[in-house]
């Protein structure tokens, strides 16, 4: 869902740049991207549970690819802005980088899933986390949250 929302945010720039309303473009593309990302994520999660090895790597690398592409595109746009361009090149770089990173993440996930040996799964019952309230010191009012997990 997160990857889809980021890719939708990247696409919204190009839609708004072609004469569309910026607010509407952002809202529609981020929502559409999040819904598409949720559908892809659920599908990949189901495929991972039934034993398709590359589904895990695809879902992980899609998110990495979008984030990496957005950062790298922003940096490239920043270099362009500093070398005589305008500040809009940073936004263009981030938008194009996030969309290119989505494709790159998909390719890397498929390749990595086919080349890696099968992952060893831990039993589901071994993964648990507990969130509780605990006293931090002997002083009155020194309470805090405690997170304990076995993964």
ABEGO torsion letter per residue (X at the ends): XAAAAAAAAAAAAAAAAAGBBAAAAAAAAAAAAAAAAAAAAAAAAAAAAAGBAAAAAAAAAAAAAAAAAAAAAAAAAAAAAAAGBBAAAAAAAAAAAAAAAAAAAAAAAAAAAAABBBBBBBBAAABBBBBBBBBABABBGBBBBBBBBBX
